[in-house]
Amino acid sequence: MAIQLGLPAPDFSLPARNGETVALSDFRGKNVVLYFYPKDMTPGCTTEACDFRDHHKSFEDANAVIIGISPDPVERHQKFSEKHGLPFLLLADTDHTAAEAYEVWKLKKNFGKEYMGIERSTFVIDEQGKIAKEWRAVKVKGHVEEALEFLREKNN
């Protein structure tokens, strides 16, 4: 099923850094800022995670939870979260089923090599579990503020 604005977001259940299994449907009644990122501990992903961390209270004020998803295992998410004091959930999509459901598992090229990986993307899922907004091939600088601004406008 293709991802489309206004349609239900694909549900998933994935292990979280806290050892629990988390489903998207657990957050009905709240906005969910679901962001997919390539890899813990890399410069762009660290900047993005820290930007979400630094704006965490503002997202809470907008009735939103932040969830980060990458193919990294739970143990790596744990280290990443502790190192940077991340106050939100990071989920391990090691078999990239969620990434495929959201159409962010893509053929990438780096230094002449081709490989499959995450295309940095963010989705806002509304209180009813429908996709309200999507950003694909995200550039990190200014992105978190843009997502927050969308939520503030949506809530007004």
Stockholm file with secondary structure:
# STOCKHOLM 1.0

chainA/1-156         MAIQLGLPAPDFSLPARNGETVALSDFRGKNVVLYFYPKDMTPGCTTEACDFRDHHKSFEDANAVIIGISPDPVERHQKFSEKHGLPFLLLADTDHTAAEAYEVWKLKKNFGKEYMGIERSTFVIDEQGKIAKEWRAVKVKGHVEEALEFLREKNN
#=GR chainA/1-156 SS CCCCTTSBCCCCEEEBTTSCEEEGGGGTTSEEEEEECSCTTSHHHHHHHHHHHHTHHHHHHTTEEEEEEESSCHHHHHHHHHHHTCCSEEEECTTCHHHHHTTCEEEEEETTEEEEEECCEEEEECTTSBEEEEECSCCSTTHHHHHHHHHHHHHC
#=GC SS_cons         CCCCTTSBCCCCEEEBTTSCEEEGGGGTTSEEEEEECSCTTSHHHHHHHHHHHHTHHHHHHTTEEEEEEESSCHHHHHHHHHHHTCCSEEEECTTCHHHHHTTCEEEEEETTEEEEEECCEEEEECTTSBEEEEECSCCSTTHHHHHHHHHHHHHC
//
